[in-house]
């Protein structure tokens, strides 16, 4: 799995996650760079679900899963009204980093 980076782009953090799209669970990685947020699928046949969110398009980042046994993750709401949910073990680290960037 490789991600083509833009000029002067550096990966800051990455974490394993998945996305549920149309009742399908898509395994992938959430990658935070100094220019964007990127969801990259692990399987080549699911490349159409790759997602790029520029920081200027983020409206809000919502942390979820505060219980002991609940799934922790981030819900990224974009300015166009779409909501993207990412279950993450490194929710706090990645969420704080995204909040600093937008």
VEXLO-763291 format. One record per residue: residue number from 1; residue in one letter; x, y, z of N, C-alpha, C in turn. Coordinates in nm, 3 decimals, padded with zeros to 5 digits. Example, Ala and Ser with C-alpha at 12.3 -4.5 7.8 and 13.67 -1.06 7.14 Angstrom:
REM VEXLO-763291
<n 1; res a; n.u 01.319; n.v -00.569; n.w 00.780; ca.u 01.230; ca.v -00.450; ca.w 00.780; c.u 01.320; c.v -00.330; c.w 00.780>
<n 2; res s; n.u 01.285; n.v -00.225; n.w 00.708; ca.u 01.367; ca.v -00.106; ca.w 00.714; c.u 01.290; c.v 00.003; c.w 00.787>
REM end
This chain:
REM VEXLO-763291
<n 1; res x; n.u 00.085; n.v -00.118; n.w 00.000; ca.u 00.000; ca.v 00.000; ca.w 00.000; c.u 00.089; c.v 00.124; c.w 00.000>
<n 2; res x; n.u 00.074; n.v 00.205; n.w -00.101; ca.u 00.150; ca.v 00.329; ca.w -00.108; c.u 00.055; c.v 00.445; c.w -00.135>
<n 3; res x; n.u 00.090; n.v 00.559; n.w -00.084; ca.u 00.013; ca.v 00.681; ca.w -00.104; c.u 00.104; c.v 00.780; c.w -00.174>
<n 4; res x; n.u 00.054; n.v 00.838; n.w -00.281; ca.u 00.132; ca.v 00.940; ca.w -00.351; c.u 00.116; c.v 01.071; c.w -00.275>
<n 5; res x; n.u 00.227; n.v 01.124; n.w -00.230; ca.u 00.226; ca.v 01.248; ca.w -00.153; c.u 00.244; c.v 01.367; c.w -00.246>
<n 6; res x; n.u 00.187; n.v 01.478; n.w -00.206; ca.u 00.205; ca.v 01.603; ca.w -00.280; c.u 00.344; c.v 01.659; c.w -00.251>
<n 7; res x; n.u 00.382; n.v 01.764; n.w -00.323; ca.u 00.510; ca.v 01.830; ca.w -00.298; c.u 00.512; c.v 01.884; c.w -00.155>
<n 8; res x; n.u 00.620; n.v 01.864; n.w -00.085; ca.u 00.641; ca.v 01.910; ca.w 00.052; c.u 00.542; c.v 01.849; c.w 00.152>
<n 9; res x; n.u 00.483; n.v 01.734; n.w 00.120; ca.u 00.389; ca.v 01.668; ca.w 00.211; c.u 00.461; c.v 01.562; c.w 00.292>
<n 10; res x; n.u 00.430; n.v 01.557; n.w 00.422; ca.u 00.495; ca.v 01.464; ca.w 00.513; c.u 00.386; c.v 01.392; c.w 00.594>
<n 11; res x; n.u 00.400; n.v 01.260; n.w 00.609; ca.u 00.307; ca.v 01.184; ca.w 00.693; c.u 00.340; c.v 01.211; c.w 00.839>
<n 12; res x; n.u 00.238; n.v 01.253; n.w 00.916; ca.u 00.256; ca.v 01.282; ca.w 01.057; c.u 00.215; c.v 01.165; c.w 01.146>
<n 13; res x; n.u 00.103; n.v 01.102; n.w 01.113; ca.u 00.052; ca.v 00.987; ca.w 01.190; c.u -00.033; c.v 00.902; c.w 01.099>
<n 14; res x; n.u -00.043; n.v 00.773; n.w 01.133; ca.u -00.130; ca.v 00.681; ca.w 01.060; c.u -00.183; c.v 00.577; c.w 01.158>
<n 15; res x; n.u -00.303; n.v 00.529; n.w 01.130; ca.u -00.362; ca.v 00.427; ca.w 01.216; c.u -00.454; c.v 00.336; c.w 01.137>
<n 16; res x; n.u -00.462; n.v 00.209; n.w 01.179; ca.u -00.552; ca.v 00.113; ca.w 01.116; c.u -00.695; c.v 00.147; c.w 01.152>
<n 17; res x; n.u -00.784; n.v 00.137; n.w 01.055; ca.u -00.925; ca.v 00.169; ca.w 01.076; c.u -01.008; c.v 00.101; c.w 00.969>
<n 18; res x; n.u -01.136; n.v 00.125; n.w 00.971; ca.u -01.224; ca.v 00.081; ca.w 00.864; c.u -01.336; c.v 00.182; c.w 00.849>
<n 19; res x; n.u -01.407; n.v 00.171; n.w 00.740; ca.u -01.522; ca.v 00.258; ca.w 00.714; c.u -01.637; c.v 00.170; c.w 00.671>
<n 20; res x; n.u -01.757; n.v 00.203; n.w 00.716; ca.u -01.875; ca.v 00.131; ca.w 00.671; c.u -01.942; c.v 00.217; c.w 00.564>
<n 21; res x; n.u -01.945; n.v 00.165; n.w 00.442; ca.u -02.003; ca.v 00.236; ca.w 00.328; c.u -02.102; c.v 00.143; c.w 00.261>
<n 22; res x; n.u -02.228; n.v 00.183; n.w 00.256; ca.u -02.333; ca.v 00.101; ca.w 00.193; c.u -02.335; c.v -00.041; c.w 00.249>
<n 23; res x; n.u -02.332; n.v -00.054; n.w 00.380; ca.u -02.334; ca.v -00.183; ca.w 00.450; c.u -02.213; c.v -00.270; c.w 00.422>
<n 24; res x; n.u -02.107; n.v -00.216; n.w 00.368; ca.u -01.981; ca.v -00.286; ca.w 00.346; c.u -01.875; c.v -00.228; c.w 00.438>
<n 25; res x; n.u -01.800; n.v -00.315; n.w 00.505; ca.u -01.690; ca.v -00.269; ca.w 00.589; c.u -01.563; c.v -00.270; c.w 00.506>
<n 26; res x; n.u -01.502; n.v -00.153; n.w 00.492; ca.u -01.382; ca.v -00.136; ca.w 00.411; c.u -01.263; c.v -00.118; c.w 00.504>
<n 27; res x; n.u -01.169; n.v -00.213; n.w 00.502; ca.u -01.049; ca.v -00.205; ca.w 00.584; c.u -00.950; c.v -00.109; c.w 00.521>
<n 28; res x; n.u -00.881; n.v -00.031; n.w 00.605; ca.u -00.783; ca.v 00.061; ca.w 00.551; c.u -00.701; c.v 00.128; c.w 00.659>
<n 29; res x; n.u -00.635; n.v 00.235; n.w 00.621; ca.u -00.554; ca.v 00.317; ca.w 00.713; c.u -00.600; c.v 00.461; c.w 00.701>
<n 30; res x; n.u -00.603; n.v 00.528; n.w 00.815; ca.u -00.627; ca.v 00.671; ca.w 00.818; c.u -00.491; c.v 00.738; c.w 00.833>
<n 31; res x; n.u -00.456; n.v 00.821; n.w 00.737; ca.u -00.325; ca.v 00.883; ca.w 00.732; c.u -00.342; c.v 01.034; c.w 00.746>
<n 32; res x; n.u -00.268; n.v 01.092; n.w 00.840; ca.u -00.270; ca.v 01.237; ca.w 00.860; c.u -00.136; c.v 01.291; c.w 00.812>
<n 33; res x; n.u -00.142; n.v 01.382; n.w 00.715; ca.u -00.021; ca.v 01.448; ca.w 00.667; c.u -00.027; c.v 01.595; c.w 00.708>
<n 34; res x; n.u 00.072; n.v 01.669; n.w 00.670; ca.u 00.071; ca.v 01.812; ca.w 00.701; c.u -00.020; c.v 01.890; c.w 00.607>
<n 35; res x; n.u -00.082; n.v 01.823; n.w 00.507; ca.u -00.169; ca.v 01.893; ca.w 00.412; c.u -00.311; c.v 01.838; c.w 00.404>
<n 36; res x; n.u -00.333; n.v 01.712; n.w 00.450; ca.u -00.465; ca.v 01.651; ca.w 00.432; c.u -00.483; c.v 01.530; c.w 00.523>
<n 37; res x; n.u -00.604; n.v 01.481; n.w 00.523; ca.u -00.643; ca.v 01.357; ca.w 00.590; c.u -00.677; c.v 01.259; c.w 00.478>
<n 38; res x; n.u -00.627; n.v 01.136; n.w 00.487; ca.u -00.643; ca.v 01.043; ca.w 00.376; c.u -00.683; c.v 00.906; c.w 00.430>
<n 39; res x; n.u -00.789; n.v 00.847; n.w 00.376; ca.u -00.825; ca.v 00.709; ca.w 00.405; c.u -00.785; c.v 00.626; c.w 00.285>
<n 40; res x; n.u -00.696; n.v 00.531; n.w 00.306; ca.u -00.645; ca.v 00.444; ca.w 00.199; c.u -00.686; c.v 00.301; c.w 00.230>
<n 41; res x; n.u -00.756; n.v 00.239; n.w 00.136; ca.u -00.800; ca.v 00.101; ca.w 00.154; c.u -00.683; c.v 00.004; c.w 00.143>
<n 42; res x; n.u -00.696; n.v -00.111; n.w 00.209; ca.u -00.589; ca.v -00.211; ca.w 00.206; c.u -00.597; c.v -00.300; c.w 00.082>
<n 43; res x; n.u -00.718; n.v -00.327; n.w 00.035; ca.u -00.735; ca.v -00.415; ca.w -00.081; c.u -00.745; c.v -00.332; c.w -00.209>
<n 44; res x; n.u -00.683; n.v -00.381; n.w -00.313; ca.u -00.683; ca.v -00.309; ca.w -00.441; c.u -00.822; c.v -00.301; c.w -00.503>
<n 45; res x; n.u -00.906; n.v -00.402; n.w -00.478; ca.u -01.039; ca.v -00.401; ca.w -00.539; c.u -01.135; c.v -00.301; c.w -00.473>
<n 46; res x; n.u -01.091; n.v -00.238; n.w -00.364; ca.u -01.174; ca.v -00.137; ca.w -00.297; c.u -01.115; c.v 00.004; c.w -00.311>
<n 47; res x; n.u -01.026; n.v 00.023; n.w -00.406; ca.u -00.962; ca.v 00.154; ca.w -00.427; c.u -01.061; c.v 00.268; c.w -00.449>
<n 48; res x; n.u -01.180; n.v 00.236; n.w -00.498; ca.u -01.279; ca.v 00.341; ca.w -00.524; c.u -01.327; c.v 00.407; c.w -00.394>
<n 49; res x; n.u -01.298; n.v 00.344; n.w -00.278; ca.u -01.339; ca.v 00.400; ca.w -00.150; c.u -01.229; c.v 00.485; c.w -00.086>
<n 50; res x; n.u -01.116; n.v 00.501; n.w -00.154; ca.u -01.011; ca.v 00.590; ca.w -00.101; c.u -01.071; c.v 00.728; c.w -00.084>
<n 51; res x; n.u -01.030; n.v 00.797; n.w 00.019; ca.u -01.092; ca.v 00.925; ca.w 00.054; c.u -00.984; c.v 01.025; c.w 00.092>
<n 52; res x; n.u -00.996; n.v 01.145; n.w 00.040; ca.u -00.904; ca.v 01.253; ca.w 00.072; c.u -00.986; c.v 01.371; c.w 00.125>
<n 53; res x; n.u -00.947; n.v 01.422; n.w 00.241; ca.u -01.014; ca.v 01.538; ca.w 00.299; c.u -00.908; c.v 01.644; c.w 00.328>
<n 54; res x; n.u -00.918; n.v 01.757; n.w 00.261; ca.u -00.826; ca.v 01.868; ca.w 00.289; c.u -00.868; c.v 01.934; c.w 00.419>
<n 55; res x; n.u -00.773; n.v 01.985; n.w 00.493; ca.u -00.804; ca.v 02.043; ca.w 00.624; c.u -00.901; c.v 02.160; c.w 00.616>
<n 56; res x; n.u -00.896; n.v 02.238; n.w 00.508; ca.u -00.987; ca.v 02.353; ca.w 00.497; c.u -01.131; c.v 02.309; c.w 00.472>
<n 57; res x; n.u -01.153; n.v 02.181; n.w 00.439; ca.u -01.289; ca.v 02.129; ca.w 00.419; c.u -01.348; c.v 02.063; c.w 00.543>
<n 58; res x; n.u -01.273; n.v 02.058; n.w 00.653; ca.u -01.322; ca.v 01.997; ca.w 00.776; c.u -01.400; c.v 02.100; c.w 00.857>
<n 59; res x; n.u -01.521; n.v 02.063; n.w 00.894; ca.u -01.606; ca.v 02.149; ca.w 00.977; c.u -01.586; c.v 02.116; c.w 01.124>
<n 60; res x; n.u -01.581; n.v 01.985; n.w 01.156; ca.u -01.575; ca.v 01.944; ca.w 01.296; c.u -01.517; c.v 01.803; c.w 01.307>
<n 61; res x; n.u -01.447; n.v 01.777; n.w 01.417; ca.u -01.398; ca.v 01.643; ca.w 01.449; c.u -01.461; c.v 01.604; c.w 01.582>
<n 62; res x; n.u -01.537; n.v 01.494; n.w 01.581; ca.u -01.609; ca.v 01.449; ca.w 01.700; c.u -01.548; c.v 01.318; c.w 01.748>
<n 63; res x; n.u -01.511; n.v 01.315; n.w 01.875; ca.u -01.458; ca.v 01.194; ca.w 01.937; c.u -01.576; c.v 01.110; c.w 01.986>
<n 64; res x; n.u -01.572; n.v 00.977; n.w 01.965; ca.u -01.678; ca.v 00.893; ca.w 02.020; c.u -01.618; c.v 00.772; c.w 02.088>
<n 65; res x; n.u -01.700; n.v 00.709; n.w 02.176; ca.u -01.658; ca.v 00.588; ca.w 02.245; c.u -01.588; c.v 00.615; c.w 02.375>
<n 66; res x; n.u -01.658; n.v 00.674; n.w 02.470; ca.u -01.595; ca.v 00.708; ca.w 02.597; c.u -01.604; c.v 00.596; c.w 02.700>
<n 67; res x; n.u -01.684; n.v 00.493; n.w 02.675; ca.u -01.699; ca.v 00.383; ca.w 02.770; c.u -01.580; c.v 00.290; c.w 02.769>
<n 68; res x; n.u -01.575; n.v 00.201; n.w 02.865; ca.u -01.463; ca.v 00.107; ca.w 02.877; c.u -01.464; c.v 00.007; c.w 02.762>
<n 69; res x; n.u -01.581; n.v -00.047; n.w 02.729; ca.u -01.588; ca.v -00.152; ca.w 02.628; c.u -01.637; c.v -00.103; c.w 02.491>
<n 70; res x; n.u -01.666; n.v 00.024; n.w 02.479; ca.u -01.717; ca.v 00.074; ca.w 02.352; c.u -01.601; c.v 00.100; c.w 02.255>
<n 71; res x; n.u -01.633; n.v 00.101; n.w 02.128; ca.u -01.533; ca.v 00.126; ca.w 02.023; c.u -01.501; c.v 00.276; c.w 02.022>
<n 72; res x; n.u -01.371; n.v 00.307; n.w 02.022; ca.u -01.328; ca.v 00.447; ca.w 02.017; c.u -01.300; c.v 00.485; c.w 01.873>
<n 73; res x; n.u -01.323; n.v 00.612; n.w 01.842; ca.u -01.294; ca.v 00.657; ca.w 01.708; c.u -01.322; c.v 00.804; c.w 01.688>
<n 74; res x; n.u -01.316; n.v 00.845; n.w 01.562; ca.u -01.339; ca.v 00.984; ca.w 01.524; c.u -01.448; c.v 00.990; c.w 01.418>
<n 75; res x; n.u -01.527; n.v 01.094; n.w 01.427; ca.u -01.626; ca.v 01.124; ca.w 01.325; c.u -01.585; c.v 01.259; c.w 01.266>
<n 76; res x; n.u -01.547; n.v 01.261; n.w 01.140; ca.u -01.501; ca.v 01.383; ca.w 01.073; c.u -01.616; c.v 01.435; c.w 00.988>
<n 77; res x; n.u -01.663; n.v 01.556; n.w 01.021; ca.u -01.772; ca.v 01.619; ca.w 00.947; c.u -01.711; c.v 01.724; c.w 00.855>
<n 78; res x; n.u -01.744; n.v 01.714; n.w 00.726; ca.u -01.690; ca.v 01.809; ca.w 00.629; c.u -01.790; c.v 01.922; c.w 00.604>
<n 79; res x; n.u -01.742; n.v 02.028; n.w 00.544; ca.u -01.826; ca.v 02.146; ca.w 00.519; c.u -01.939; c.v 02.119; c.w 00.422>
<n 80; res x; n.u -01.929; n.v 02.013; n.w 00.343; ca.u -02.038; ca.v 01.979; ca.w 00.251; c.u -02.147; c.v 01.895; c.w 00.320>
<n 81; res x; n.u -02.134; n.v 01.874; n.w 00.452; ca.u -02.236; ca.v 01.805; ca.w 00.530; c.u -02.216; c.v 01.655; c.w 00.543>
<n 82; res x; n.u -02.112; n.v 01.600; n.w 00.482; ca.u -02.087; ca.v 01.456; ca.w 00.491; c.u -02.017; c.v 01.423; c.w 00.622>
<n 83; res x; n.u -02.047; n.v 01.304; n.w 00.674; ca.u -01.988; ca.v 01.258; ca.w 00.798; c.u -01.912; c.v 01.129; c.w 00.769>
<n 84; res x; n.u -01.785; n.v 01.124; n.w 00.812; ca.u -01.700; ca.v 01.008; ca.w 00.788; c.u -01.656; c.v 00.955; c.w 00.924>
<n 85; res x; n.u -01.690; n.v 00.829; n.w 00.952; ca.u -01.662; ca.v 00.767; ca.w 01.081; c.u -01.545; c.v 00.672; c.w 01.070>
<n 86; res x; n.u -01.449; n.v 00.687; n.w 01.162; ca.u -01.329; ca.v 00.603; ca.w 01.163; c.u -01.306; c.v 00.548; c.w 01.303>
<n 87; res x; n.u -01.327; n.v 00.418; n.w 01.328; ca.u -01.288; ca.v 00.359; ca.w 01.456; c.u -01.136; c.v 00.353; c.w 01.464>
<n 88; res x; n.u -01.078; n.v 00.403; n.w 01.572; ca.u -00.932; ca.v 00.411; ca.w 01.584; c.u -00.886; c.v 00.378; c.w 01.725>
<n 89; res x; n.u -00.780; n.v 00.300; n.w 01.738; ca.u -00.720; ca.v 00.278; ca.w 01.868; c.u -00.645; c.v 00.403; c.w 01.915>
<n 90; res x; n.u -00.584; n.v 00.476; n.w 01.821; ca.u -00.509; ca.v 00.598; ca.w 01.853; c.u -00.598; c.v 00.722; c.w 01.838>
<n 91; res x; n.u -00.725; n.v 00.710; n.w 01.876; ca.u -00.822; ca.v 00.817; ca.w 01.856; c.u -00.775; c.v 00.950; c.w 01.914>
<n 92; res x; n.u -00.728; n.v 00.950; n.w 02.037; ca.u -00.691; ca.v 01.076; ca.w 02.102; c.u -00.573; c.v 01.143; c.w 02.033>
<n 93; res x; n.u -00.469; n.v 01.066; n.w 02.002; ca.u -00.351; ca.v 01.123; ca.w 01.936; c.u -00.385; c.v 01.180; c.w 01.799>
<n 94; res x; n.u -00.453; n.v 01.102; n.w 01.719; ca.u -00.485; ca.v 01.145; ca.w 01.583; c.u -00.588; c.v 01.258; c.w 01.584>
<n 95; res x; n.u -00.688; n.v 01.249; n.w 01.672; ca.u -00.789; ca.v 01.353; ca.w 01.681; c.u -00.731; c.v 01.488; c.w 01.722>
<n 96; res x; n.u -00.642; n.v 01.489; n.w 01.819; ca.u -00.578; ca.v 01.614; ca.w 01.861; c.u -00.492; c.v 01.671; c.w 01.750>
<n 97; res x; n.u -00.424; n.v 01.585; n.w 01.676; ca.u -00.341; ca.v 01.631; ca.w 01.565; c.u -00.428; c.v 01.694; c.w 01.456>
<n 98; res x; n.u -00.540; n.v 01.631; n.w 01.421; ca.u -00.629; ca.v 01.687; ca.w 01.320; c.u -00.684; c.v 01.821; c.w 01.367>
<n 99; res x; n.u -00.723; n.v 01.831; n.w 01.494; ca.u -00.776; ca.v 01.957; ca.w 01.548; c.u -00.675; c.v 02.070; c.w 01.538>
<n 100; res x; n.u -00.547; n.v 02.040; n.w 01.549; ca.u -00.445; ca.v 02.145; ca.w 01.536; c.u -00.428; c.v 02.191; c.w 01.391>
<n 101; res x; n.u -00.463; n.v 02.103; n.w 01.296; ca.u -00.434; ca.v 02.130; ca.w 01.157; c.u -00.542; c.v 02.211; c.w 01.085>
<n 102; res x; n.u -00.668; n.v 02.205; n.w 01.129; ca.u -00.772; ca.v 02.277; ca.w 01.055; c.u -00.818; c.v 02.401; c.w 01.124>
REM end
